Amino acid sequence: MTGQDLVGQRIKTVRRQRGLSQAQLAHPELSDSYVSLIESGKRTPTPAVLELLADKLDCSLTYLINGVTAEQMKEIELVLSYAQLAMNNGEVSEARTRYAELLADSGLAGLPQLKQDAEYGLALATEACGDLDGAIALLNGLRQNESTPMVPERHVAVAVALSRCYRERGDLSEAVSVAEQILSKATRPAWTDGLVRLGTQLVAAYLDRGDLLRARQFSAEVVAAAELLNTPLSLVVARWNAAIVAVESGQDEAAIAQVEWAVAIQSEYGDPRRLARLRSAYAEVLLAVRPMEAGTWRDVLLKVDTELAESSASTMDKMRCAMSLARVELLLNKPEKATEQMKAVCDMLEGMPQAMQAEARILYGQALAELGRQEQASDELLAGARCLEQSPTTRYTAHAWLTAAQVLERVDEPARSVDAYKRALACVGL
């Protein structure tokens, strides 16, 4: 049944409930034959006629158009706003529940745009909960739904999320394909903030599959596009992306310059949560390229930790900052503090992506090994290895296996250490 048929059916139903004939409803502004045609779905009433009929029937215009009352519409919009707020506050499980409950309600059936908003929100919340398969299914469903076409901005946003999910799951060919379908067309649309974000996802996918040359080339193109747009969002994401490429290329000073540029822009224009996240990433980069200055980066991370705690940052953001702090403490030869940090992180790992669980378990095992707690360290490393076995094969997985091999060697587990080294080599095709 078409939307036009449904409108006619609602008018007919309410008219009968009010005890009116077609002639009574029509008089004096309309003809009874015109009302009959509307009710049978053979005529589409103009907005003015619909408003007139809603007034005559003493019902809301939203009910005639969408099948929901004004009160129901307010309730739906309230639940959507609450779900989005929960998502922004890092309460991803709550957001996922709210979106799912809303979609289970038949009230959204006549509200295709709000239904699409809820489906997109559910996809992002599902991804944030670590369910990449579920998120991918929802995002692909949005792309394939021809009955409710997406506006260009939403189409790009869905592609960004889908490429990211595929990359995190290890499906690098799909991650590249989703982005290239839009960005590699002969008639590529004009650059926007959304397309710059999609471009950074494509660069990340190139990096993950080891295509450093293409990553460099396209990263430069994305930075040029961001400078042309000159918007804070595009400049920040493009500069940060360029920093990652510089780190992978061994261009440490260039990486620091790009990150500092991104932080400066975010400090001027961004919200506190995004600024805290970027500062945490900044400290991670500096820790990688200037480990001898660990004390300085520790001060930065402690400040970031406080900012994240006071903001609506997600649990994952806070955990990543804590893990960076643990690495700093290890560099400063303070394994006790590193162990405290990692114990707190590991207590929150349930539901997180396997790759993150593996990284945390291995780092915890490393801290325990530094304290001489060999048996506990071995247990954590084993747990980390199990997570790695379920993780996608990427350069990050290779690095994690290498770290695990080195720590296993230290805790006198030679056989497992050799196996971990082999797995690290296998991840990079050796």
N, C-alpha and C positions, 0 to 999 in steps of 0.2 A: 504494500500500500504506500502511495506517495505521500509527501508532506501535504500536498494540496488536498488529497483524499482525507487525511487525518484531520485537517482543519475543518473541513465540511462535516465530518462525523462528530467532532466536538460541538460545533454549532447546533447540529441536529439534536444531540444528546441533551445539552443544556436547555434548548428551546422546549423539548418535551418535558424536562424536569420542571420548567417554569409554567407548564400548562398552556403554552402559546401555540397557535397555528402559524403556518408560514406567512399567511396574509397579515396576521396581527404583528408578527415580528417585523415585516417589511414596511408596514404603514407608518408614516406617510412618505418617508424618504425613498424607499425602494419598492420594487414590484415583487409580488410573491413568486413569480416565475424566476426572477433573478436569485432570490433566496434558495429556491429549489435547485437551481443549477450549481450554486455554491455548495450546498449540502451534498450533492451527488458527485462533487469533485470535478465538474465540467467547466467551472469558472473559477479563476483565482481572484479573490477579493483584493482590492487595493488597501494599503495601510489605513486610509481614511474610513473605508467601509468596515474594515475589521474593528477599528476603534469604536465606530458607531454601534456595531452589533454587540461588542463587549459591554457597552454602556446600556443598551437595551436589555441585554440578558443578565445584567448586574453581576458580571464575572470579570476577572482580570484579563487584560489583553494577553499577558504572558501565558495564561492557560489556553486560550484559543490557538495561539501560535505554537506553543511548545508542549502543551499537555500538563503543565505544572502550574500551581497557583503562585501568586506573588509571595506567599509565606514559604512555600516549598523552594522557590527560587532563592530567597534570602538564606534559607537553611543550607542549600547546596553551596552557595557562594561563601558562606561562613565556614563550612567544612573544608572547602578548597583553600581558603585563606589560612585556616589553622594548620592544615597539612603542609602548606608552603612555609609557614612560620616554624613548624617543627623541623622541617628540612634545613632551613637556614640556621637553626640553633643546634644542628648536629644530632638531633633526636631522630635518626634515620629509621629506626624500627617503628617508632610511633607514626612517622610520616607515611611509611609503607602501609601500615595498618589502616590509616585514615583514607588514603587513596583507594585501597582495595575495597573498603567498606562502601565508599561512595560509588565505585563502579559496579558493585553488586546490587545497588539500588536501581530499580527500574525508572526512577525519576529522571535519569540522564538520557533516556532513550530519545526524547525529543529535543535534546540540547547537544547537537553534534560537536559544536566548538568547545563547550565546557567538558564534554566527554573526552575530547582529544587532549585538553589541558590536563585532565586527571590521569589519562593513560601515559602522557609524557612525564608527569610528576611521579607516577608509580614506577616507571622505568628507571628514572634517576635514583629514586629511593631504593629500588631493588639492587641497582649497581652499588650504591653506597653501603648496602648491607652485605656485600661480598658475593651476591648471587649473580654472577656474570651471565650464566646461561639464561636465567629468567629475564634479565635486563635485555639481552640480545633478542630474545623472542618478542618482547614487548616493543622494542624499537623497530624491528622488522615489520611487526604488525602495523605500526603507524605508517611506515613507508608504503605498505601494500594496500592500505585502506583507500580505495578510489572513491568511496562514497563521501568522504570528508577530506578533500585535498588540503594539504598543508600550505600555509603562506610561505614565501621564500625564506624568511628568517627562521621559522620553525623547521623547515626542511633541512637547513644547514645545521641547526642546533642538534637535530636528531642524528645527522651524519657525524657530527663531532663526537657525540656520546657513543654511537655505534662503533666508530673507528677506535675509540679509546677502549671500549669493552673488548673488542676483538684483540687488540694489542695486549691488554692485560691477561687475556686468556691464552695468548701465544699464537693466535691465528693471524700471523703477520701478513700473509697474502691477502686475507680478507680486510684487514685494517688498512692496507695500502689501497686496495681496490675501491673501498667505500669512499675514501677521500679523493682518489684520482678520478672517479666518475664525475665529480663536480669540478675539480681543479685542473684537470688535464683536457677538458673539452676544447675544441677549436674555438668555440665562442664562449669562453669562460665569462661568467658575470663579473661586473665591476667589484673590486675589493670592498669588503665591509669588515666590521669587527668580527662577525661570525665566520667569514671566510678566512680571516687571519688566524683565528683559533683552529679552524679546520686545517690550515696550512701547517700549524705547529704540530698537530697530531700526525700529519703525514711525515714530517721531518722525524718525529719520535719513532714512527714505524720503520722508516729507513734505517735509523740508528740501530734499532733492535735487531734488524735482520743483517746488520753489518755492512750496509751500503753507505759508508761514510762520505764518499764523493758526492752522491746524490743528495745526502743530507746537508752537506755544506752548500751546495749550489742552490737548493730550494730554500734553505734557511736565509741565505742572502736575499733571495727574491721576496720572502715574507717580510724581512726587516725593511726592505725598500718600500713595500706596499704599506707597512705600518707608518713609516715616515711620511708617506704621501697622504694617508688618512689623517695622521696627526691627532689621534684620539688616545686618551690615557690607556684604555683597555688594550688596544692593538699594540701600542708601544711597549707596554709591560710584558705581554705574553710573547711578543716577537723577540725582545731583548733577552728575556729569560731563556727562551728556546735557543737562541744563538749562543748563550753561555754554556748550555749543555753540550752543544756541538763543539765549542771551543775546548771544553774539558776533555771530550773524547778524542779531539785532535791533538792533545798535548799542548795547547796554547793557553797556559795557565793565566798569564797576565791579561790576555784578551777576554778570558772567561770572567775574571774578576771585574774588569771594566764594564762588561755587559750587565752583570748582576747589579753592580753599584748604580748603573744608569736606571735599571728597572726599579730598584728600591727607591731611588730619588723621585721617580715619577709617581710611584705608588704612594709615597709619603705625602705628596702634594695633593693627589686627587682621590686616593683609594679609601675604602672603609677599613676600620681597625683590624677586622679578622683577616682580610686578604693581606694587609700589610704585615701582620704577625706571621702568617704562613710564608710570605716571601722572605722575611728576615730569617726565618728558620732555614729555608732553602739556601739563602745567602751564606749562612754559617756552615751549612753542609759543604758547599762548594769550597769555601775558604779552608775548611778542615781538610778537604781532600788535597788541595794544592799547596797549603801552607801549614802542615801539621805541627811544625815547630812553634807556631804561635797559638797552641791549643788553649792556653790560659785566657787569651783575649776572646777567642770564640766561645769559651765557657761562659764568660760574662754576657756575651751577646745572647746565647741560648737561654741563660737564666732569666734574662729580661723577656725574651720571647715566651718562655714558659709561663711567666706571670701574665703576659698579655693574652695568651691563648686561654688561660684559666678564667680571665675576666671577660672574654668575648664569647660569641656563639660558635666557636670553632668546633669542628667535629672531633669525635674520639680518636679517629685516625690521625688527624693533624697533631693532636696532643701526644699521641704515642710516638709519632715520628720525631718530634722534638725531644722526647725523653730518650729515644734511642740514640740520637745525636749527642745528647748530654752524656750518655753512657760511654760512647766512643771517646769523647773528650776526657772523661775520668780515667779511662784506660791509658790514654796517651800521657796523662799526668801522673801515671803510676798510682792511681787510687781505685783499685779494684773493688774495695768494699762499697764505695759510693756507686760504682758502675753496677754492681750486683743489686743494690737497692733499687736503682732505676729500672733495671731489667725485670726484676721480680714483679714490680708494679705493672709493667707493660705486659708481661706474660699472663697476669691475672685477668687481662682484658682482651685476650686474643680470640675468644670464641666468636665465630661468625666472620672473622676477618679473612681476606684473601689468603690462599695457601702460601703465596710467595712472601707475603708480609709475616705470616706465622713462622715460616722457615727462617727468615732473616732475624727475627726476634729470638727464636730458640737458639740459633747458632751464636748470636751475640751474647746471650745469657750464658751459654756454655763456655764461651771465651772468658767471660768475667769470672765464672766459677773456677776455671782452670788456673787463672792468675792467682786465685786464693788457695790453690792446692787442693780443692775439693773435687778430686778426680772422678769419683763415682757419679756425683751429681752432674758434673760437666758432661760426662759420657752419656748420661740419660737425656740431657737437653739436646746434645748433638744428634742423638738417635732420633729424637722427636723432630728436630729440624730436618734431618735427612728424609724422614717419611713425608714431611710436607713438600720438600723439594721434588720428590718422586711424583707428586700429584700436580706440580706446577708446570707451566709452559716452558719450553726450551728457549731461553733468551740469553743475551749477554749478562743480564742480571743474575739469572740462574747459574750461569757459569761462574760468575764471581762468588756467589754464595757457596757453591760446591768447593771452590778453591779455598775459601776461608775455612770451611768445615774440615777440609783435608789438613790444613796447617794446624788447626787446633787439635784434631784427632792425633796428629803426630806428637803433639806436646803431651797429651794425656796417655801416651804409650798404647795407642790403638793402631799399630802399623797396618794391619790388613784392611781395616775400614778406611784408613787414611789413603791407602793406595787406590781403593775403590772410588773414593771421593775425587781423587786426582783424575782418574779415568773418566769419571762422569763430567768433570769440568771440561776436559779436552773434547769429549763427545758433544758437549753443548756448542762448541765453536767449530765443529766439523773435523776434529782431528782424532 
